[in-house]
């Protein structure tokens, strides 16, 4: 078995292309235990996700978790599955299609836009190989995580570097690390919340729930907690909220170790016990609705709040395919394409250049 992936056949007349690869977390192919198990295995075996020593974690993962959790997780996925399949995959596909259309409208030359999943399909390495075959030799990698964490953005970039390690002729690479304070991202969140409030009225408290990470990652230098706090603060300012009108919390705790606090579930219970009339919950770190937003927050969170004595509970959907978010995503991508976009590009000139290269190569003995 060769160390390198096979290179696509070289074509002298093929135009070089700029590409953008969006990377999201991933999803099982179906809401079944059989489909969830390999997805969980890939996800939970990632050293970026779980930093427990490998021999100990192998025993826990394969001896306990993968024998018990897939069936439970499958039930949760079944509760949020749609006719078009996984919500995360559906909205990631929509964002990819809409971003491609927006960039086609804005830019003077074509840019290929694709997406991959860090875990599951389509895999990062396979998508990079496919884009190379389409002529992409300059690639912008855009993980769909506004706030950087080693376990999310860091892991997505690991998958890219691993693919390039096995690529004989890699494309030129740029990567976006984070955009937690990007004005377009904050503006899209503000518009989403204000549009929801215009239709449903305002709550007493807005809870901004971010995915959690172990507390020790903050101590070890991960900037995720600080970036979540900044995103939440900027959104609160944009919405004109007073300190008592919003909370920034962290969800999805796993295991017994301390995670970033305050915990979302504990906060919802506290607000319920205080007989809060109405709360709205938003998940700013999730750009597409998924299991963590639609089941953990919209369903489980609601039950926690109501059972604690709270009044009305509403979940504000993720940015998904909202027009202002797609525009912000295009702004973000475009700002990292400097020097890669030729303002004088034309299809006719490109075709002529390709024909010239082909003729020159044939004159030197090339067959195609």
Buried (B, 14 or more C-beta within 10 A) or exposed (E): EEEEBEEBEEEBBBBEBBBBBBBBBBBBBBBBBEBBBBBBBBBBBBEBBBBEEEEEBEEBBEEEBBEEBBEEBBBBBEBBBEEEBBBBBBBBBBBBBBBBEBBEEBBEBBBBBBBBBBBBBBBBBEBBBBBBEEBBBBBBBBBBBBBBBBBBBBBBBBBBEEBBEBBEEBBEBBBBEBBBBBEBBBBBBBBBBBEBBEEEEBBBBBBBBBBBBBBEBBEEEBBBBEBBBBBBBBBBEBBEBEEEBBBBBBBBBEEEEEBBBEBBBEBBBBBBEEEBEBBBBBBBBBBBBBBBBBBBBBBBBBEBBBEBEBBBBBBBBBBBBBEBBBBBBBBBBBEBBEEBBEEEEEEEEBEEEBEEBBEEBEEEEEEE
